[in-house]
Amino acid sequence: SSGINAEYGGAVPCLDLSKDPAGDLGMTGWDFQSCTEMFMPISSDPDLDMFPASSYDLEATVKYCEAHWKTTARPYHLKYYFGGQDGFDFSGYSRIVFSNGMLDPWAAGGTANKLDQQICLDDCPNILIYDGAHHLDLRSANPADPKTVLFARQVERDAISRWTKREK
C-alpha cells in the first residue's frame, strides 16, 4: 500500500512509511504493540477484495519484530491471554464492555453477532455502533458523532458507574 497516493489528485507524494504518518497518534507505538501483543495476520487477494495480492508470512513477521524491536514476538498473546474466536468461553468473566463498530473491518471478529446473548458471567454490555468504527465511542465528543455513538458512551458511563459504586 506504500504506492497508494495520500491524495487522489496526485498533488501529494506517496506516503513515507518509514516515518510515523500519524504524527502524535502513535503509529510507531502501534508497530511495537502489533509485534508484542496484537499480531494482525492480514493478507489480501484482488479477486476477493480491492487490495493488491499480499500473503501473510508469520515467520517473516516474527523475524522483523525481533530484529526491529529487540524483543520476543508473541503472535498468540491475545488468544492465550484473552481468548479467541474459536469457542472461547467468556462465561466466567464480568464487567467488560464489548463495543463493535459496523463501519470497521474488525467488526466480523467482534461480538456483534451475539447482541441478544449473555456472553459473560455478569454485567457485560454488548453495544453495536451501526454508523461508527472501533473505539469511536472512546474518542472525544464531536458534533458529528452519530446517535449510536452517543448511546454507546452513555451505556459505558452507566456501566462504569455501577462498577465503581461503593456498597454502603
DRENPA-3360 file (N, C-alpha, C; in nm, 2 decimals, always signed):
BEGIN
1 = SSGINAEY = +0.08/-0.12/+0.00/+0.00/+0.00/+0.00/+0.08/+0.13/+0.00 ~ +0.22/+0.11/+0.01/+0.30/+0.23/+0.01/+0.29/+0.31/-0.13 ~ +0.25/+0.24/-0.23/+0.24/+0.31/-0.36/+0.11/+0.38/-0.38 ~ +0.02/+0.38/-0.28/-0.11/+0.45/-0.29/-0.09/+0.59/-0.25 ~ -0.14/+0.68/-0.33/-0.12/+0.82/-0.30/-0.20/+0.86/-0.18 ~ -0.15/+0.96/-0.11/-0.22/+1.01/+0.01/-0.34/+1.10/-0.03 ~ -0.34/+1.14/-0.16/-0.45/+1.23/-0.21/-0.47/+1.19/-0.35 ~ -0.60/+1.17/-0.39/-0.64/+1.12/-0.51/-0.58/+1.20/-0.63;
9 = GGAVPCLD = -0.57/+1.33/-0.62/-0.53/+1.41/-0.74/-0.38/+1.39/-0.77 ~ -0.30/+1.33/-0.68/-0.16/+1.31/-0.71/-0.08/+1.43/-0.67 ~ -0.13/+1.53/-0.61/-0.05/+1.65/-0.58/+0.03/+1.62/-0.45 ~ -0.01/+1.53/-0.37/+0.07/+1.49/-0.26/+0.15/+1.36/-0.29 ~ +0.28/+1.36/-0.26/+0.36/+1.24/-0.29/+0.31/+1.12/-0.21 ~ +0.36/+1.00/-0.25/+0.32/+0.88/-0.18/+0.37/+0.89/-0.03 ~ +0.30/+0.82/+0.05/+0.33/+0.82/+0.20/+0.47/+0.76/+0.22 ~ +0.54/+0.82/+0.31/+0.67/+0.76/+0.35/+0.64/+0.68/+0.48;
17 = LSKDPAGD = +0.64/+0.55/+0.46/+0.61/+0.46/+0.57/+0.72/+0.44/+0.67 ~ +0.84/+0.50/+0.64/+0.95/+0.49/+0.73/+0.93/+0.59/+0.85 ~ +0.84/+0.68/+0.83/+0.81/+0.78/+0.93/+0.68/+0.76/+0.99 ~ +0.65/+0.81/+1.11/+0.52/+0.80/+1.17/+0.42/+0.89/+1.09 ~ +0.33/+0.83/+1.01/+0.25/+0.92/+0.92/+0.14/+0.99/+1.00 ~ +0.11/+0.94/+1.13/+0.00/+1.00/+1.20/+0.05/+1.10/+1.31 ~ +0.18/+1.13/+1.30/+0.23/+1.23/+1.40/+0.22/+1.18/+1.54 ~ +0.14/+1.25/+1.62/+0.12/+1.22/+1.76/+0.02/+1.11/+1.79;
25 = LGMTGWDF = -0.03/+1.04/+1.68/-0.12/+0.93/+1.71/-0.06/+0.80/+1.74 ~ +0.08/+0.80/+1.73/+0.15/+0.68/+1.78/+0.16/+0.56/+1.69 ~ +0.18/+0.58/+1.56/+0.19/+0.46/+1.47/+0.31/+0.38/+1.50 ~ +0.42/+0.45/+1.55/+0.54/+0.37/+1.59/+0.51/+0.28/+1.71 ~ +0.43/+0.34/+1.80/+0.38/+0.26/+1.92/+0.30/+0.14/+1.87 ~ +0.21/+0.16/+1.77/+0.13/+0.05/+1.72/+0.22/-0.06/+1.66 ~ +0.32/-0.02/+1.59/+0.41/-0.12/+1.53/+0.47/-0.21/+1.64 ~ +0.51/-0.15/+1.75/+0.57/-0.23/+1.86/+0.46/-0.32/+1.92;
33 = QSCTEMFM = +0.34/-0.26/+1.94/+0.23/-0.34/+2.00/+0.19/-0.45/+1.91 ~ +0.19/-0.43/+1.78/+0.15/-0.53/+1.69/+0.25/-0.64/+1.68 ~ +0.37/-0.62/+1.73/+0.47/-0.72/+1.74/+0.47/-0.80/+1.87 ~ +0.42/-0.74/+1.98/+0.43/-0.80/+2.11/+0.30/-0.84/+2.17 ~ +0.19/-0.78/+2.12/+0.06/-0.81/+2.18/-0.05/-0.84/+2.08 ~ -0.06/-0.77/+1.97/-0.17/-0.77/+1.88/-0.13/-0.80/+1.74 ~ -0.08/-0.92/+1.72/-0.05/-0.96/+1.58/-0.17/-0.96/+1.49 ~ -0.16/-0.90/+1.38/-0.27/-0.90/+1.28/-0.23/-0.97/+1.15;
41 = PISSDPDL = -0.26/-1.10/+1.15/-0.23/-1.18/+1.03/-0.32/-1.14/+0.91 ~ -0.29/-1.04/+0.84/-0.37/-0.99/+0.73/-0.31/-1.02/+0.60 ~ -0.39/-1.07/+0.51/-0.35/-1.09/+0.37/-0.45/-1.03/+0.28 ~ -0.43/-1.02/+0.15/-0.53/-0.97/+0.06/-0.52/-1.04/-0.07 ~ -0.63/-1.04/-0.14/-0.65/-1.11/-0.27/-0.73/-1.03/-0.36 ~ -0.68/-0.98/-0.47/-0.75/-0.89/-0.56/-0.88/-0.95/-0.62 ~ -0.89/-1.08/-0.61/-1.02/-1.15/-0.66/-1.13/-1.14/-0.55 ~ -1.08/-1.11/-0.43/-1.18/-1.11/-0.32/-1.20/-0.97/-0.26;
49 = DMFPASSY = -1.10/-0.88/-0.28/-1.10/-0.75/-0.22/-1.04/-0.65/-0.31 ~ -1.03/-0.53/-0.27/-0.98/-0.42/-0.36/-0.83/-0.40/-0.35 ~ -0.76/-0.48/-0.27/-0.62/-0.46/-0.24/-0.53/-0.55/-0.33 ~ -0.40/-0.51/-0.36/-0.31/-0.60/-0.43/-0.28/-0.73/-0.35 ~ -0.25/-0.83/-0.43/-0.22/-0.96/-0.36/-0.11/-0.94/-0.26 ~ -0.13/-1.00/-0.14/-0.03/-1.00/-0.04/-0.06/-1.11/+0.06 ~ +0.04/-1.20/+0.08/+0.02/-1.31/+0.17/+0.08/-1.28/+0.30 ~ +0.03/-1.34/+0.40/+0.09/-1.32/+0.54/+0.19/-1.43/+0.57;
57 = DLEATVKY = +0.31/-1.38/+0.61/+0.42/-1.48/+0.65/+0.45/-1.46/+0.79 ~ +0.40/-1.55/+0.88/+0.42/-1.54/+1.02/+0.57/-1.54/+1.05 ~ +0.65/-1.63/+0.99/+0.79/-1.64/+1.02/+0.86/-1.51/+0.99 ~ +0.83/-1.45/+0.88/+0.90/-1.32/+0.84/+0.86/-1.21/+0.94 ~ +0.73/-1.21/+0.98/+0.69/-1.11/+1.07/+0.76/-1.12/+1.21 ~ +0.77/-1.24/+1.26/+0.84/-1.27/+1.38/+0.99/-1.22/+1.37 ~ +1.05/-1.25/+1.26/+1.19/-1.21/+1.24/+1.20/-1.06/+1.24 ~ +1.11/-0.99/+1.17/+1.11/-0.85/+1.16/+1.09/-0.79/+1.30;
65 = CEAHWKTT = +1.00/-0.84/+1.38/+0.97/-0.78/+1.51/+1.09/-0.80/+1.60 ~ +1.15/-0.92/+1.60/+1.26/-0.94/+1.69/+1.38/-0.86/+1.65 ~ +1.40/-0.84/+1.52/+1.52/-0.76/+1.48/+1.49/-0.61/+1.50 ~ +1.37/-0.57/+1.47/+1.34/-0.42/+1.48/+1.33/-0.38/+1.62 ~ +1.26/-0.45/+1.70/+1.23/-0.41/+1.84/+1.32/-0.48/+1.95 ~ +1.40/-0.57/+1.91/+1.49/-0.64/+2.00/+1.41/-0.70/+2.12 ~ +1.30/-0.76/+2.09/+1.21/-0.82/+2.19/+1.15/-0.95/+2.13 ~ +1.09/-1.03/+2.22/+1.04/-1.16/+2.18/+0.90/-1.13/+2.12;
73 = ARPYHLKY = +0.88/-1.17/+1.99/+0.75/-1.16/+1.93/+0.65/-1.26/+1.99 ~ +0.53/-1.22/+2.01/+0.43/-1.30/+2.08/+0.30/-1.31/+1.99 ~ +0.31/-1.39/+1.88/+0.20/-1.39/+1.79/+0.07/-1.44/+1.84 ~ +0.07/-1.52/+1.95/-0.05/-1.58/+2.00/-0.09/-1.52/+2.14 ~ -0.03/-1.41/+2.18/-0.05/-1.35/+2.31/-0.20/-1.32/+2.33 ~ -0.27/-1.25/+2.24/-0.41/-1.22/+2.26/-0.50/-1.35/+2.28 ~ -0.47/-1.44/+2.20/-0.55/-1.57/+2.21/-0.54/-1.63/+2.34 ~ -0.41/-1.65/+2.39/-0.39/-1.72/+2.51/-0.42/-1.64/+2.63;
81 = YFGGQDGF = -0.41/-1.51/+2.62/-0.43/-1.42/+2.74/-0.58/-1.38/+2.76 ~ -0.64/-1.35/+2.64/-0.78/-1.31/+2.65/-0.88/-1.41/+2.59 ~ -0.84/-1.50/+2.51/-0.93/-1.59/+2.44/-0.95/-1.55/+2.30 ~ -1.00/-1.64/+2.22/-1.02/-1.62/+2.08/-1.15/-1.65/+2.03 ~ -1.17/-1.64/+1.90/-1.30/-1.67/+1.83/-1.33/-1.82/+1.82 ~ -1.24/-1.90/+1.85/-1.26/-2.05/+1.84/-1.32/-2.11/+1.96 ~ -1.43/-2.06/+2.00/-1.51/-2.12/+2.11/-1.46/-2.08/+2.25 ~ -1.39/-1.97/+2.26/-1.35/-1.92/+2.40/-1.48/-1.89/+2.48;
89 = DFSGYSRI = -1.47/-1.93/+2.60/-1.59/-1.91/+2.69/-1.57/-1.79/+2.78 ~ -1.65/-1.69/+2.76/-1.64/-1.57/+2.85/-1.73/-1.58/+2.97 ~ -1.79/-1.70/+2.99/-1.89/-1.71/+3.10/-1.84/-1.68/+3.24 ~ -1.71/-1.69/+3.26/-1.65/-1.67/+3.39/-1.61/-1.52/+3.41 ~ -1.62/-1.44/+3.31/-1.58/-1.30/+3.32/-1.70/-1.21/+3.35 ~ -1.67/-1.09/+3.41/-1.77/-0.99/+3.43/-1.71/-0.85/+3.41 ~ -1.81/-0.76/+3.40/-1.77/-0.62/+3.39/-1.68/-0.58/+3.27 ~ -1.72/-0.62/+3.16/-1.65/-0.59/+3.03/-1.75/-0.53/+2.94;
97 = VFSNGMLD = -1.71/-0.42/+2.88/-1.79/-0.36/+2.77/-1.74/-0.41/+2.64 ~ -1.83/-0.47/+2.56/-1.80/-0.51/+2.42/-1.86/-0.41/+2.33 ~ -1.78/-0.33/+2.27/-1.84/-0.23/+2.17/-1.78/-0.27/+2.03 ~ -1.87/-0.27/+1.94/-1.84/-0.30/+1.80/-1.89/-0.20/+1.70 ~ -1.81/-0.16/+1.61/-1.85/-0.06/+1.51/-1.87/-0.13/+1.37 ~ -1.98/-0.11/+1.31/-2.01/-0.18/+1.19/-1.94/-0.12/+1.07 ~ -1.88/+0.00/+1.08/-1.80/+0.06/+0.98/-1.66/+0.03/+0.99 ~ -1.63/-0.08/+1.05/-1.49/-0.12/+1.08/-1.46/-0.26/+1.02;
105 = PWAAGGTA = -1.35/-0.28/+0.96/-1.32/-0.41/+0.91/-1.30/-0.51/+1.02 ~ -1.28/-0.47/+1.14/-1.27/-0.57/+1.25/-1.40/-0.62/+1.30 ~ -1.51/-0.56/+1.26/-1.64/-0.60/+1.31/-1.67/-0.75/+1.30 ~ -1.63/-0.81/+1.20/-1.65/-0.95/+1.18/-1.59/-1.04/+1.29 ~ -1.49/-0.99/+1.35/-1.42/-1.06/+1.46/-1.47/-1.03/+1.60 ~ -1.57/-0.94/+1.61/-1.62/-0.89/+1.74/-1.74/-0.98/+1.79 ~ -1.82/-0.91/+1.87/-1.93/-0.98/+1.94/-2.06/-0.93/+1.89 ~ -2.06/-0.86/+1.77/-2.19/-0.81/+1.72/-2.29/-0.91/+1.69;
113 = NKLDQQIC = -2.25/-1.03/+1.66/-2.34/-1.14/+1.63/-2.40/-1.21/+1.75 ~ -2.36/-1.16/+1.87/-2.41/-1.21/+2.00/-2.49/-1.11/+2.08 ~ -2.54/-1.01/+2.02/-2.61/-0.90/+2.09/-2.72/-0.95/+2.18 ~ -2.79/-1.05/+2.14/-2.91/-1.10/+2.22/-2.87/-1.21/+2.32 ~ -2.74/-1.23/+2.33/-2.69/-1.34/+2.42/-2.62/-1.28/+2.54 ~ -2.63/-1.35/+2.66/-2.55/-1.32/+2.77/-2.41/-1.39/+2.75 ~ -2.31/-1.31/+2.72/-2.18/-1.37/+2.69/-2.08/-1.38/+2.80 ~ -2.12/-1.33/+2.92/-2.03/-1.34/+3.03/-2.11/-1.36/+3.16;
121 = LDDCPNIL = -2.04/-1.38/+3.27/-2.10/-1.41/+3.40/-2.20/-1.30/+3.44 ~ -2.15/-1.17/+3.44/-2.23/-1.07/+3.49/-2.20/-0.93/+3.43 ~ -2.30/-0.85/+3.40/-2.28/-0.71/+3.36/-2.18/-0.68/+3.25 ~ -2.20/-0.74/+3.14/-2.11/-0.71/+3.02/-2.19/-0.65/+2.91 ~ -2.21/-0.52/+2.91/-2.28/-0.46/+2.79/-2.22/-0.49/+2.66 ~ -2.30/-0.53/+2.56/-2.26/-0.56/+2.43/-2.32/-0.46/+2.33 ~ -2.25/-0.36/+2.29/-2.30/-0.25/+2.21/-2.26/-0.26/+2.07 ~ -2.36/-0.23/+1.98/-2.33/-0.23/+1.84/-2.35/-0.08/+1.79;
129 = IYDGAHHL = -2.24/-0.03/+1.74/-2.24/+0.11/+1.69/-2.26/+0.10/+1.53 ~ -2.38/+0.11/+1.49/-2.41/+0.09/+1.34/-2.33/+0.18/+1.25 ~ -2.32/+0.31/+1.29/-2.26/+0.40/+1.20/-2.13/+0.46/+1.26 ~ -2.04/+0.37/+1.31/-1.91/+0.41/+1.36/-1.82/+0.29/+1.35 ~ -1.69/+0.32/+1.38/-1.58/+0.22/+1.37/-1.53/+0.20/+1.51 ~ -1.44/+0.11/+1.52/-1.39/+0.07/+1.66/-1.33/+0.19/+1.73 ~ -1.35/+0.19/+1.85/-1.32/+0.29/+1.95/-1.36/+0.43/+1.92 ~ -1.45/+0.45/+1.83/-1.51/+0.59/+1.81/-1.58/+0.63/+1.94;
137 = DLRSANPA = -1.63/+0.54/+2.01/-1.70/+0.56/+2.14/-1.60/+0.61/+2.25 ~ -1.47/+0.58/+2.23/-1.37/+0.62/+2.33/-1.30/+0.75/+2.30 ~ -1.34/+0.81/+2.19/-1.28/+0.94/+2.15/-1.35/+1.05/+2.21 ~ -1.30/+1.17/+2.20/-1.36/+1.29/+2.25/-1.49/+1.32/+2.17 ~ -1.59/+1.38/+2.24/-1.71/+1.41/+2.17/-1.69/+1.51/+2.05 ~ -1.77/+1.49/+1.95/-1.76/+1.57/+1.83/-1.90/+1.60/+1.78 ~ -1.93/+1.72/+1.73/-2.06/+1.75/+1.69/-2.11/+1.65/+1.58 ~ -2.02/+1.59/+1.51/-2.06/+1.49/+1.40/-2.09/+1.35/+1.45;
145 = DPKTVLFA = -2.07/+1.33/+1.58/-2.09/+1.19/+1.64/-2.23/+1.14/+1.61 ~ -2.24/+1.02/+1.55/-2.38/+0.97/+1.53/-2.45/+0.93/+1.66 ~ -2.58/+0.92/+1.65/-2.66/+0.89/+1.77/-2.62/+0.76/+1.84 ~ -2.58/+0.66/+1.76/-2.54/+0.53/+1.81/-2.41/+0.54/+1.90 ~ -2.32/+0.64/+1.87/-2.20/+0.66/+1.95/-2.24/+0.73/+2.08 ~ -2.33/+0.82/+2.07/-2.38/+0.89/+2.19/-2.44/+0.79/+2.29 ~ -2.52/+0.70/+2.23/-2.59/+0.59/+2.31/-2.48/+0.50/+2.37 ~ -2.38/+0.46/+2.29/-2.28/+0.37/+2.34/-2.20/+0.44/+2.46;
153 = RQVERDAI = -2.17/+0.56/+2.45/-2.10/+0.63/+2.56/-2.18/+0.64/+2.68 ~ -2.31/+0.66/+2.67/-2.40/+0.66/+2.79/-2.41/+0.52/+2.85 ~ -2.42/+0.41/+2.77/-2.42/+0.28/+2.83/-2.28/+0.25/+2.90 ~ -2.17/+0.30/+2.84/-2.04/+0.28/+2.90/-2.03/+0.35/+3.04 ~ -2.08/+0.48/+3.04/-2.07/+0.56/+3.16/-2.16/+0.49/+3.27 ~ -2.28/+0.45/+3.23/-2.37/+0.38/+3.33/-2.30/+0.26/+3.38 ~ -2.24/+0.18/+3.30/-2.17/+0.06/+3.35/-2.06/+0.09/+3.44 ~ -1.98/+0.18/+3.41/-1.86/+0.22/+3.49/-1.91/+0.27/+3.63;
161 = SRWTKREK = -2.02/+0.35/+3.62/-2.08/+0.40/+3.75/-2.13/+0.28/+3.84 ~ -2.19/+0.19/+3.77/-2.24/+0.07/+3.85/-2.12/+0.00/+3.91 ~ -2.01/-0.02/+3.83/-1.90/-0.10/+3.88/-1.82/-0.03/+3.99 ~ -1.82/+0.10/+3.99/-1.74/+0.18/+4.08/-1.82/+0.23/+4.20 ~ -1.94/+0.20/+4.20/-2.03/+0.25/+4.32/-1.99/+0.17/+4.44 ~ -1.97/+0.24/+4.55/-1.93/+0.17/+4.67/-2.05/+0.12/+4.74 ~ -2.04/-0.01/+4.79/-2.15/-0.06/+4.87/-2.16/+0.00/+5.00 ~ -2.28/+0.03/+5.05/-2.30/+0.10/+5.18/-2.34/+0.00/+5.28;
% end
